[in-house]
């Protein structure tokens, strides 16, 4: 009985370790958002104004929406917050 219990505990620990490292590798990658909407090399006031023009605009799967920065299907406050966080940064 003790050997069977040890094997089960080791199997659970092994499964937990695999799940931990798998999720760590998935979520540790940084989210890279393209906030330079007009492709002029910098996230600036022009990009903010473009986003404001398309605020609350819904995007479909087949429709290109450069203002939907986080790709959740709508240009909203979340996209605005991401853009403001990148404000003044040069695009790569």
N, C-alpha and C positions, 0 to 999 in steps of 0.2 A: 504493500500500500504506500509506503513512504517513497519508493522509487517512482511509482506512477504519479504521485503528487508532485515530486520534484520535476519530472518531465513536463507535466502540465504547467507548472510555474515557469520553467525555463522557456517553454513555448510561448507563453503569454508575454514574458519579458522580451523575447525575440520579436514577436509581432509588434509590440509597442515601440521597440527601437526602430524597426523598419518604417512604421507609420510616422514616427517623429522625424526621422531623417528625410523621408519622402516629402512630408509637408514643409519641412524647413527649406528644402531645395526649391520647392515650388514658390513659396511665399517670400523667400529671401531675395529674389530677383527684384530689382527696383523697377517701379513703373515708370516708363519713359513716355511722356506725353509730348505731342507736337503742338506747341502753343503758338508758334509763329505762323499764324493763319494765312497771311499774305505772302509768305516766303521771301521776306526782305532781309532775313538774317538775324533779326532781333524781335523779341516779344515786347511790343510797345503799345502806345495809345491807339495806333491804327488797328491793331489786333483786338483791343478792347472794344473799339467802336464797331468793328465787324461783328464781334460776338453779340453786342447789344442789339444790332439790327436783326439778328437771327434768334433772339432770346425767346424761349418757349416753342421753338420750331421743332417739330417731331421729324425724326429721320427713320427711313425704312431700311431694311437689310440691303437692298440693291441701290439705294440712293447715297451718294457721297455727301457727307456733311462734315466739312472740316471744322466747323464750330462745335460739334459734339466731341469734345476733346477726350472724354473718358469712355466714349462709345456705349452709352447706356440707352441710346435711342432718342434723346431729346437734348437740346441746348438749354441748360438751366444753370442754377446757382452753383452747382458742383463744378461745372465747366469753368464758370467765372472764377471760382476760388482757385482752381488749378492754374488758370491763366495768370491771375494776380500773384500767385506764388512763384511764377516763372518770369514775372515782369522785369524787364531790363536785361535779361540773359540772352546771350547770343545763341542761335541755333547751331547745331553741329552739322 
